[in-house]
Structure formats: structure tokens, C-alpha cells
């Protein structure tokens, strides 16, 4: 069970996997479905930033508009008798599409979507990203085609089936015996942006081994007392973030690796509050796992997380 309440961790939709092999039923459901349009990394939205679900007829009109590539239909599931699909396609005139206000990225929509909409959007984006990068068979190099409602791809030559994969990544809230938190800044981030330490699980590793390796590699810190906090999908492009807290055993030896992490800081709650008020510290965005982990630590003492909002 998640200790943290993570914004991307819940979905109200039954994915109804038993229907994926029934092409006739999927075709029937499509005709009456609510359909997300996901194009070139963006969702079609209304003026209030809610998802703009399309009908099958409206998708047909988009297909015929010559503004989008042919695309593919992805079955997302059923909720209260309503079928949900996504139609994923690429915009053909990208320069114009970039300026379209009725298409927005999931990152920009995070604070506006309901639990139902968030679950659908995450599913749609994650599976669409996978389809986009797996159009050829890893065995023979021949083209693959979407099948089973978009839940897999089949090779057109050898018939092999290829299933979506998610990259496991750990993210760690490192604390010391004085209840300070250790944050790091990646080289590619803005100068004042700091976050928790994270990294991908390597073949043959457990989550716990990854936590210890990544934290030591990036900060020189050895950790113990690992505690699971929760997980959430992170479809940028295809990860699941598994979050832990851990206790540093050598806090005075903290140092950035100089390659990925270029700066690290230990912070008390008071120091974090002051740095944010003085605009010398920027935290991760609200929909991220890292932000929720930092807020979880900050609130434990009874402090108000509204202190962490930059003025």
C-alpha cells in the first residue's frame, strides 16, 4: 500500500483485458465510445483544460481532415458501462500544431484532470509511446502491427508477439539522523532546481540494491533503513517510479559525482522554507513523485506544505 498519495498512481477504469481479443466487440464498443485524441505527444482538450473526448464520428472527421497521420485505435477500458479508447496519430503540419491551444501535454494538464481522466491519459500516453518506438520486430527486423486493442504488436513476418514494457526506476528521499534531507541538482536542470536521487533498475538488481547503488554513485552517501513509500507510472516516456526513504550513515561525506549530479545540499525544514521564500531553491513540479516525497517529509513535523510554494 502506498504511504504517499501520488497523483498518477490511481485509475478508476477497468482495463477489461478479456475483451482485447474480441475484434467484433471492440468495433461495436468503438462506435459508442469516448475517445481521447493523442497527437504528437499532446492531448486534445477543452478551453478549461479538461480532456475533450471525441465520438467515433468526430475521429472519422479528423482522419479525413488531412491534418493527422492515419493513427491507431487503442482500447483503454470500461467505466460504468462506457468504453474508452484513444486514437493516437501524428500531426502532419507540426509547426502549426505546436501553436494549437486545444492540444496540451500531460505535464501541463496534471493539475486539471480528474482521477478518471488522469488514469486514462497516463495509459494512453504510455502505450502510445511504446507503439511509436516498437514498429519493427526485434527478432527479424520486419514491420509489426498493433493487435488486441493495442495491447501488443505482432510481427508481419514471423508472427511473434511483442508486449509493452515499463522501465523500473527508484527514487529516494535521503535523510540523516538530524532529520535533514539531501537533494541534488542534475547538470541539465536550471541552476536552482533540486530534487531527490533517482535511477533505473539494472538487470539482476532488486529495488533495494538499486537504491543503495544509485545514491552512493550520485552522492557518495551510504544508506540503510530503507522504507517503501509508494509507486506511480511516469510515462515520459515509459517508466514506473518506485519511491523509498533511506537513512544516510555517512552524511558528512556527501559529494556530487560531477557527471550527472553537479551540486548537492543538506536542508532542514527551516532552511528549505527560507530558501524557497528567498527564491534560491526550486523544487520539482507538483505532479512528480519527488515533490510528494519532499512534502511528506516536510509535513511530518506539522509544518504546512504551502510554505513550499514559490511566491
C-alpha positions in Angstrom: 0.0 0.0 0.0 1.3 3.5 -0.9 2.3 5.7 2.0 2.3 8.7 -0.3 -0.8 9.9 -2.1 0.7 10.1 -5.6 -1.2 12.0 -8.3 -0.5 9.5 -11.1 -1.0 6.3 -9.1 -4.7 5.7 -9.4 -7.0 4.7 -12.1 -10.8 4.3 -12.0 -11.1 2.4 -15.2 -11.4 -1.4 -15.6 -9.0 -2.2 -18.4 -11.2 -5.2 -19.4 -8.4 -7.3 -20.8 -10.7 -10.1 -21.6 -12.2 -8.0 -24.5 -8.9 -7.3 -26.2 -9.0 -10.4 -28.4 -12.7 -9.8 -29.5 -12.3 -7.7 -32.6 -16.1 -7.6 -33.3 -16.8 -6.4 -29.7 -14.1 -3.8 -29.8 -15.6 -2.5 -33.1 -19.0 -2.3 -31.5 -17.6 -0.5 -28.5 -15.7 2.0 -30.6 -18.9 3.2 -32.2 -20.3 4.4 -28.9 -17.0 5.2 -27.1 -15.5 8.3 -25.6 -12.2 8.7 -27.4 -9.1 10.6 -26.5 -7.1 12.1 -29.3 -3.4 11.9 -28.6 -1.3 13.6 -31.3 2.4 14.2 -31.4 2.7 14.0 -27.6 -0.4 16.1 -26.8 -4.0 15.5 -25.8 -7.0 17.3 -27.3 -8.5 19.5 -24.6 -11.3 21.9 -24.0 -10.8 25.5 -23.1 -10.9 24.7 -19.4 -8.1 22.1 -19.8 -10.3 19.1 -19.4 -9.9 16.3 -21.8 -12.0 16.8 -24.9 -13.4 13.3 -25.6 -14.3 12.6 -29.2 -17.0 10.4 -30.7 -16.3 7.8 -33.4 -17.8 10.2 -36.0 -15.6 13.1 -34.8 -12.5 10.9 -35.1 -13.5 9.9 -38.6 -13.7 13.6 -39.5 -10.2 14.1 -38.0 -8.9 11.2 -40.1 -10.3 12.9 -43.2 -9.1 16.4 -42.4 -5.5 15.6 -43.7 -4.1 17.3 -40.6 -3.1 14.0 -39.0 -1.5 10.7 -39.9 -3.7 7.6 -40.1 -3.1 6.7 -36.4 -4.3 3.7 -34.5 -7.1 2.8 -32.1 -6.1 1.8 -28.5 -8.6 0.3 -26.2 -8.3 1.7 -22.7 -11.1 0.0 -20.8 -14.7 0.5 -19.5 -16.1 2.5 -16.6 -19.8 2.5 -15.7 -20.7 0.9 -19.0 -18.8 3.5 -21.0 -16.0 2.3 -23.3 -12.9 4.5 -23.6 -10.4 4.4 -26.4 -7.5 6.6 -27.6 -6.8 7.5 -31.2 -3.1 8.1 -31.5 -1.7 9.9 -34.5 0.9 12.4 -35.5 0.2 15.9 -36.6 1.3 16.4 -40.2 1.9 20.1 -40.0 4.0 20.2 -36.8 4.9 23.9 -36.8 1.2 24.9 -36.9 0.3 22.1 -34.4 2.8 23.4 -31.8 0.7 26.6 -31.5 -2.7 24.8 -31.1 -4.1 25.7 -27.7 -6.6 22.9 -27.9 -3.8 20.3 -27.7 -1.7 20.2 -24.5 0.9 17.9 -22.9 0.1 15.7 -19.9 2.6 17.7 -17.8 0.6 20.9 -18.4 -2.7 19.1 -17.7 -1.7 17.5 -14.4 -3.5 19.9 -12.1 -6.7 19.9 -14.0 -7.6 16.3 -14.6 -10.0 14.1 -12.5 -8.8 10.7 -11.3 -10.6 9.1 -14.2 -9.1 11.4 -16.8 -5.6 11.1 -15.3 -5.7 7.3 -15.4 -6.9 7.3 -19.0 -4.3 9.9 -20.1 -1.4 8.0 -18.5 -2.5 4.7 -20.0 -2.9 6.3 -23.4 0.4 8.2 -23.4 2.4 5.2 -22.1 1.0 2.7 -24.6 1.2 5.2 -27.5 4.9 5.9 -26.7 5.6 2.2 -26.8 3.9 1.7 -30.1 5.8 4.6 -31.6 9.2 3.1 -30.8 8.4 -0.6 -31.5 7.2 -0.6 -35.1 9.8 -3.3 -36.1 10.4 -6.8 -34.9 13.3 -7.2 -32.5 13.9 -10.7 -33.9 13.9 -10.3 -37.6 13.6 -6.5 -38.2 10.3 -6.7 -40.2 7.4 -4.4 -39.5 5.0 -5.1 -36.6 1.3 -4.2 -36.4 -0.9 -3.3 -33.5 -3.2 -6.1 -32.2 -5.5 -7.0 -29.4 -6.9 -3.5 -28.9 -3.4 -2.0 -29.0 -2.1 -4.2 -26.1 0.6 -5.9 -28.2 2.2 -5.9 -31.6 2.6 -8.8 -34.0 5.4 -9.3 -36.5 4.2 -9.4 -40.1 6.9 -11.9 -41.0 7.4 -14.5 -38.2 4.2 -13.9 -36.3 6.0 -13.2 -33.0 4.1 -11.2 -30.4 5.7 -8.2 -28.7 4.3 -6.8 -25.4 4.8 -3.3 -23.8 7.5 -3.0 -21.2 7.9 -0.5 -18.4 11.3 0.7 -17.2 11.6 0.4 -13.4 13.3 3.3 -11.7 13.8 4.0 -8.0 13.6 7.5 -6.4 15.0 8.1 -2.9 14.3 10.6 -0.1 17.7 10.5 1.7 17.6 11.7 5.4 20.2 11.9 8.2 20.0 11.4 11.9 19.2 15.1 12.3 16.2 14.7 10.0 17.7 16.8 7.3 17.0 15.9 3.7 19.6 15.5 0.9 18.8 17.0 -2.5 20.8 17.1 -5.7 20.8 19.1 -8.9 21.4 17.5 -12.3 23.7 19.1 -14.8 20.8 19.6 -17.3 18.5 21.4 -14.8 18.2 25.1 -14.1 20.7 26.4 -11.6 18.3 26.5 -8.6 16.4 23.3 -9.3 17.0 20.4 -6.8 15.3 17.1 -6.3 15.6 13.6 -4.8 18.0 11.0 -6.2 16.8 8.5 -8.8 18.0 6.0 -11.3 16.9 3.0 -13.3 17.0 -0.6 -12.1 19.7 -2.6 -13.8 19.4 -6.2 -14.9 19.7 -8.6 -11.9 19.1 -5.9 -9.3 16.4 -5.6 -6.6 14.8 -2.3 -5.9 16.8 -2.1 -2.6 20.1 -2.8 -4.3 19.3 -0.1 -6.9 18.6 2.4 -4.1 21.9 1.8 -2.4 23.9 1.9 -5.7 22.3 5.0 -7.2 22.5 7.1 -4.0 26.2 6.1 -3.5 27.1 6.7 -7.1 25.5 10.1 -7.3 26.3 11.5 -3.8 28.9 9.3 -2.1 26.3 8.5 0.6 25.7 5.0 2.0 22.2 4.3 3.2 20.3 1.9 5.4 16.8 1.6 6.9 15.1 1.6 3.5 11.3 2.1 3.6 8.9 1.8 0.7 6.8 4.9 0.2 4.8 4.2 -3.0 4.9 4.0 -6.8 3.4 5.7 -9.7 3.7 5.4 -13.5 5.8 8.1 -15.2 5.0 7.9 -18.9 7.9 10.2 -20.0 8.3 8.1 -21.9 7.7 4.7 -20.2 8.8 4.3 -16.6 7.3 3.4 -13.2 8.8 5.2 -10.2 9.3 3.2 -7.0 9.9 5.5 -4.1 11.8 4.9 -0.9 13.1 6.8 2.1 16.6 5.9 3.4 18.9 6.9 6.2 22.4 8.2 5.5 25.2 6.6 7.5 27.9 9.0 6.4 26.3 12.4 5.9 29.5 14.3 6.2 30.9 12.6 3.1 28.2 13.8 0.7 29.6 15.0 -2.6 28.2 15.2 -6.2 29.5 12.8 -8.8 30.3 15.7 -11.1 28.8 14.0 -14.1 25.0 13.6 -13.6 24.8 15.4 -10.3 26.7 18.7 -10.1 25.5 20.1 -6.7 24.1 18.6 -3.5 22.7 20.2 -0.4 21.5 19.1 3.1 18.5 21.0 4.2 16.5 21.3 7.4 12.8 22.3 7.1 13.7 25.8 8.2 16.4 26.1 5.6 14.2 24.8 2.9 11.4 27.2 3.8 13.8 30.2 3.8 15.4 29.2 0.5 12.1 29.0 -1.2 10.9 32.3 0.3 14.2 33.9 -1.0 13.8 32.3 -4.4 17.1 30.5 -4.1 15.6 27.0 -4.3 13.2 25.5 -6.8 11.5 22.1 -6.0 10.2 19.5 -8.6 6.8 20.1 -10.1 3.6 19.2 -8.1 2.7 16.0 -10.1 6.2 14.4 -9.6 7.0 11.7 -7.1 9.9 13.7 -5.8 7.7 16.6 -4.9 5.3 14.4 -3.0 8.2 12.8 -1.1 9.6 16.1 -0.1 6.2 17.3 1.0 5.7 14.1 3.0 9.0 14.7 4.9 8.1 18.4 5.4 4.7 17.7 6.9 5.9 15.1 9.4 6.9 17.8 11.8 3.5 19.6 11.5 4.8 22.1 9.0 2.5 23.5 6.3 3.4 22.4 2.7 2.1 25.7 1.5 5.4 27.0 2.6 7.0 25.2 -0.3 5.1 27.2 -3.0 7.3 29.8 -4.5 5.8 33.3 -4.2 
